[in-house]
Amino acid sequence: MATNNSLKNKLANTNSQAPSTQGTTMKSLLSSPAVLKRFEEVLGKRATQFTASILSLYNSEKMLQKAEPMSVISSAMIAATLDLPVDKNLGYAWIVPYGGKAQFQLGYKGYIQLALRSAQYRHINVTAICEGELINWNPLTEEIEIDFEARESDAVIGYAAYFELLNGFRKTIYWTKEQVEKHRKKFSKSDFGWKNDWDAMAMKTVLKALLSKWGILSVEMQKAVIEEDDERELRDITNDSTEFLDNENESTIIDAEATEVEE
């Protein structure tokens, strides 16, 4: 079982030019041959562009700068293996600071992207419902009636998610804003994402509830859900083995919300 010191030693032994995770800048760590090699194995020629986006994200988030640098890179590696960008403006995947560590989190657009890659969905979407738009919602039959032309204000009252498979199977769910807030208070371990974009996190929560219960989960999506929900230890991405740090370290891959409980 590797320790913090052995991780630093392995970084140095893998390549004499690779810096340790302490006392160094994120830029120098990302440009080290050991780290670049791992991203190149996953992304090929796009590795340089991806690591540049990591650095841009890191430099723009003061809270993220307080997290251990290698935990940021480890979280970004998960996004790389799923072929999802970490640019916070795109909303596919986020790197969230929590307890001095960085953690991978899938955005609602990331869920949609992974679902579409399964080639099983004809339609899939999630949207906010504003005041006046909801005409009727039957939670038993899952019949929903929405009139988007009847909006009375921009105040959001709830969120609806929907998908239809190529075989004709379809599902719809609707959560009120109060239901989402109740879920957030009960399961959220970090308010980082909620503070930055409450609507995006709410749509992700509702869409995840729909897909995890009723959707067809591709291998990629199953992996993404596991990475979000399971507490894991910091992986040494410069080593081809699956060795981890010892149990004294906190998890670096924790969803900001736990696995949802049926509302």
C-alpha positions as CSV (number, residue, x, y, z in Angstrom):
1,M,0.0,0.0,0.0
2,A,1.5,3.3,-1.1
3,T,2.0,6.3,1.2
4,N,2.2,10.0,0.5
5,N,6.0,9.7,0.6
6,S,6.1,6.7,-1.7
7,L,3.8,8.6,-4.1
8,K,6.3,11.4,-4.3
9,N,9.1,8.9,-4.7
10,K,7.3,7.2,-7.5
11,L,6.8,10.5,-9.3
12,A,10.5,11.1,-9.0
13,N,11.5,7.6,-10.0
14,T,9.2,7.4,-13.0
15,N,11.0,10.3,-14.5
16,S,13.8,12.4,-12.9
17,Q,12.2,15.5,-14.2
18,A,8.8,14.9,-12.6
19,P,8.3,17.2,-9.6
20,S,6.7,16.1,-6.3
21,T,3.2,17.2,-5.4
22,Q,4.4,19.4,-2.6
23,G,6.1,22.7,-3.1
24,T,5.5,22.9,-6.8
25,T,3.0,24.7,-9.1
26,M,0.2,23.0,-10.9
27,K,1.7,24.1,-14.2
28,S,5.0,22.3,-13.5
29,L,3.2,19.2,-12.3
30,L,1.0,19.0,-15.4
31,S,4.0,19.5,-17.7
32,S,6.0,16.8,-16.0
33,P,6.7,13.8,-18.3
34,A,5.2,11.3,-15.9
35,V,1.8,13.1,-15.7
36,L,1.8,14.0,-19.4
37,K,2.4,10.3,-20.3
38,R,-0.7,9.2,-18.5
39,F,-2.9,11.7,-20.2
40,E,-1.4,10.9,-23.6
41,E,-2.2,7.2,-23.0
42,V,-5.9,8.2,-22.6
43,L,-6.3,11.2,-24.9
44,G,-3.5,10.9,-27.4
45,K,-2.8,14.1,-29.2
46,R,-5.5,15.9,-27.3
47,A,-3.6,15.5,-24.0
48,T,-1.8,18.9,-24.2
49,Q,-5.1,20.7,-24.8
50,F,-6.8,18.9,-21.9
51,T,-4.0,19.6,-19.4
52,A,-4.2,23.2,-20.5
53,S,-7.9,23.3,-19.6
54,I,-7.1,21.8,-16.2
55,L,-4.6,24.5,-15.5
56,S,-7.0,27.2,-16.7
57,L,-9.7,25.8,-14.3
58,Y,-7.2,25.6,-11.4
59,N,-6.1,29.2,-11.9
60,S,-9.6,30.5,-12.0
61,E,-10.8,28.8,-8.8
62,K,-9.3,30.0,-5.6
63,M,-11.0,27.2,-3.6
64,L,-9.6,24.6,-5.9
65,Q,-6.1,26.0,-5.4
66,K,-6.4,25.0,-1.7
67,A,-6.9,21.3,-2.7
68,E,-4.0,18.9,-3.0
69,P,-2.6,19.3,-6.6
70,M,-2.4,15.6,-7.3
71,S,-6.0,15.2,-6.2
72,V,-7.0,17.7,-8.9
73,I,-5.1,15.8,-11.5
74,S,-6.5,12.5,-10.3
75,S,-10.1,13.9,-10.6
76,A,-9.3,15.3,-14.1
77,M,-8.1,11.9,-15.2
78,I,-11.5,10.4,-14.5
79,A,-13.0,13.0,-16.8
80,A,-10.3,12.2,-19.4
81,T,-11.2,8.5,-19.3
82,L,-14.8,9.4,-19.9
83,D,-13.8,11.8,-22.7
84,L,-15.5,14.7,-21.0
85,P,-14.1,18.3,-20.8
86,V,-13.5,19.8,-17.4
87,D,-14.3,23.4,-18.5
88,K,-16.8,24.6,-15.9
89,N,-18.6,26.7,-18.5
90,L,-19.5,23.6,-20.5
91,G,-21.1,21.8,-17.6
92,Y,-20.1,18.2,-18.6
93,A,-17.8,17.5,-15.6
94,W,-16.6,19.4,-12.6
95,I,-13.7,19.2,-10.3
96,V,-15.0,20.1,-6.8
97,P,-12.9,21.0,-3.8
98,Y,-13.9,19.2,-0.6
99,G,-12.0,18.7,2.7
100,G,-8.6,19.7,1.1
101,K,-9.1,17.3,-1.8
102,A,-10.5,17.7,-5.2
103,Q,-13.3,15.3,-6.4
104,F,-14.7,14.4,-9.7
105,Q,-18.4,15.2,-10.3
106,L,-20.5,14.6,-13.4
107,G,-22.7,17.4,-14.7
108,Y,-26.1,17.0,-16.2
109,K,-24.7,17.5,-19.7
110,G,-22.2,14.8,-19.0
111,Y,-25.1,12.4,-18.1
112,I,-26.8,13.3,-21.4
113,Q,-23.6,12.8,-23.4
114,L,-22.9,9.4,-21.9
115,A,-26.5,8.4,-22.5
116,L,-26.4,9.4,-26.1
117,R,-23.2,7.4,-26.6
118,S,-25.1,4.2,-25.8
119,A,-27.1,4.7,-29.1
120,Q,-30.2,3.6,-27.2
121,Y,-32.0,7.0,-26.7
122,R,-34.2,8.7,-29.2
123,H,-34.9,11.7,-27.0
124,I,-33.4,12.8,-23.6
125,N,-33.7,16.1,-21.9
126,V,-34.1,17.9,-18.5
127,T,-35.4,21.4,-18.0
128,A,-36.5,23.8,-15.4
129,I,-40.2,24.6,-15.1
130,C,-41.1,28.2,-14.3
131,E,-44.2,29.6,-12.6
132,G,-47.3,29.2,-14.7
133,E,-45.9,26.5,-17.1
134,L,-47.0,23.4,-15.2
135,I,-50.6,22.5,-15.9
136,N,-50.7,19.1,-14.4
137,W,-48.5,16.3,-13.1
138,N,-49.6,12.8,-12.1
139,P,-46.8,11.0,-10.2
140,L,-48.6,7.7,-10.5
141,T,-49.1,7.6,-14.3
142,E,-46.2,10.0,-14.9
143,E,-48.4,12.1,-17.2
144,I,-47.2,15.7,-17.3
145,E,-48.8,18.7,-19.0
146,I,-46.7,21.7,-19.6
147,D,-47.5,25.0,-21.4
148,F,-44.3,26.9,-21.9
149,E,-46.3,29.8,-23.4
150,A,-48.1,30.2,-20.1
151,R,-45.1,31.4,-18.1
152,E,-46.1,33.9,-15.5
153,S,-42.6,34.7,-14.3
154,D,-39.0,33.5,-14.4
155,A,-39.3,31.9,-10.9
156,V,-38.4,28.2,-11.1
157,I,-40.9,25.9,-9.4
158,G,-39.5,22.5,-10.4
159,Y,-37.6,20.4,-12.8
160,A,-38.7,17.8,-15.3
161,A,-36.6,15.0,-16.9
162,Y,-37.6,12.8,-19.8
163,F,-36.3,10.2,-22.1
164,E,-37.5,7.9,-24.9
165,L,-35.6,4.8,-26.1
166,L,-35.4,3.6,-29.6
167,N,-37.7,0.7,-28.7
168,G,-40.4,3.2,-27.7
169,F,-40.1,3.0,-23.9
170,R,-40.3,6.4,-22.3
171,K,-40.2,7.9,-18.8
172,T,-40.8,11.3,-17.2
173,I,-40.2,12.5,-13.7
174,Y,-40.9,15.8,-12.1
175,W,-39.4,17.2,-8.9
176,T,-40.6,20.4,-7.2
177,K,-37.9,22.9,-6.2
178,E,-38.7,22.0,-2.6
179,Q,-38.0,18.3,-3.3
180,V,-34.6,19.2,-4.9
181,E,-33.7,21.4,-1.9
182,K,-34.7,18.7,0.5
183,H,-32.5,16.3,-1.3
184,R,-29.6,18.8,-1.4
185,K,-29.7,19.4,2.4
186,K,-29.8,15.7,3.1
187,F,-27.1,14.4,0.8
188,S,-24.9,17.3,-0.3
189,K,-21.3,17.0,1.0
190,S,-20.2,20.2,-0.7
191,D,-22.0,23.4,-1.7
192,F,-19.4,24.3,-4.3
193,G,-21.5,23.3,-7.3
194,W,-24.7,24.5,-5.8
195,K,-23.3,27.9,-5.1
196,N,-21.9,28.2,-8.6
197,D,-24.9,27.0,-10.6
198,W,-28.0,25.8,-8.5
199,D,-30.1,25.1,-11.6
200,A,-27.4,23.0,-13.2
201,M,-27.0,20.9,-10.1
202,A,-30.8,20.6,-9.7
203,M,-31.2,19.4,-13.3
204,K,-28.3,16.9,-12.8
205,T,-30.0,15.6,-9.6
206,V,-33.3,15.0,-11.3
207,L,-31.8,13.5,-14.5
208,K,-29.6,11.2,-12.5
209,A,-32.6,10.0,-10.5
210,L,-34.4,9.2,-13.8
211,L,-31.5,7.5,-15.5
212,S,-30.2,5.5,-12.6
213,K,-33.7,4.0,-12.0
214,W,-35.1,3.6,-15.5
215,G,-32.5,4.3,-18.1
216,I,-30.2,2.1,-20.0
217,L,-26.7,2.5,-18.5
218,S,-23.8,2.1,-20.9
219,V,-20.5,0.9,-19.5
220,E,-19.2,4.5,-19.5
221,M,-22.3,5.7,-17.6
222,Q,-22.0,2.9,-15.1
223,K,-18.4,3.8,-14.5
224,A,-19.3,7.5,-14.1
225,V,-22.0,6.7,-11.5
226,I,-19.7,4.5,-9.6
227,E,-16.9,7.1,-9.6
228,E,-19.4,9.7,-8.3
229,D,-21.0,7.6,-5.6
230,D,-18.1,5.5,-4.2
231,E,-15.6,6.8,-1.8
232,R,-12.2,6.1,-3.2
233,E,-8.6,6.8,-2.3
234,L,-6.1,9.0,-4.2
235,R,-4.8,7.1,-7.2
236,D,-1.2,7.5,-8.4
237,I,-1.9,8.2,-12.0
238,T,1.8,8.1,-12.9
239,N,1.9,4.4,-12.1
240,D,0.3,1.8,-14.4
241,S,-0.7,-0.3,-11.4
242,T,-3.8,0.2,-9.4
243,E,-2.0,0.9,-6.2
244,F,-3.6,3.5,-3.9
245,L,-2.6,5.6,-0.9
246,D,-3.1,4.2,2.5
247,N,-6.5,4.4,4.3
248,E,-5.6,7.5,6.3
249,N,-6.3,9.7,3.3
250,E,-9.8,11.0,2.6
251,S,-11.6,10.1,-0.6
252,T,-10.9,12.2,-3.6
253,I,-13.8,11.1,-5.7
254,I,-17.0,11.9,-3.9
255,D,-20.1,13.2,-5.5
256,A,-21.4,16.4,-3.9
257,E,-24.6,14.5,-3.4
258,A,-24.9,10.9,-2.2
259,T,-26.8,8.3,-4.1
260,E,-30.4,9.5,-4.3
261,V,-33.1,8.1,-2.1
262,E,-36.4,7.7,-3.8
263,E,-38.5,10.8,-3.2
